[in-house]
Amino acid sequence: MSEKGVLFSYDTKREKFESLYDRNKFYRGLFGYKQTVRENGKVYRYEKKGLVNKMPHIKVEDSVIIVLEEDADCFRKYLEKWGEKVKYRTFKVLLNKEDIKELRLNEEL
């Protein structure tokens, strides 16, 4: 049994981002983030999910992710939203049983 996936290889162009904040916004939107706030002697922890946390995926390497073919448009639209700041390429891939198992492990519960 095999399922179709799409491999995304992307590269951020540092000089195109207006600031470090802008670049961090890209990565936070993609991978999410955790935040700890101390207020009035109490500690509050927040976790914001990113795009990849909301879909099955395999993080192959830095800046290389495989998603299911059905999720590829959503991922592509996110990258395209950043215009010239982020360049990417896609490759169609066939996923074997082990790949599908890894994808499902990374899926949000």
Stockholm file with secondary structure:
# STOCKHOLM 1.0

chainA/1-109         MSEKGVLFSYDTKREKFESLYDRNKFYRGLFGYKQTVRENGKVYRYEKKGLVNKMPHIKVEDSVIIVLEEDADCFRKYLEKWGEKVKYRTFKVLLNKEDIKELRLNEEL
#=GR chainA/1-109 SS CCEEEEEEEEEECGGGSSSHHHHHHHHHHHHCEEEEEEETTEEEEEEECCGGGGSCEEEEETTEEEEEGGGHHHHHHHHHHTGGGEEEEEEEEEECHHHHHHHHHTSCC
#=GC SS_cons         CCEEEEEEEEEECGGGSSSHHHHHHHHHHHHCEEEEEEETTEEEEEEECCGGGGSCEEEEETTEEEEEGGGHHHHHHHHHHTGGGEEEEEEEEEECHHHHHHHHHTSCC
//
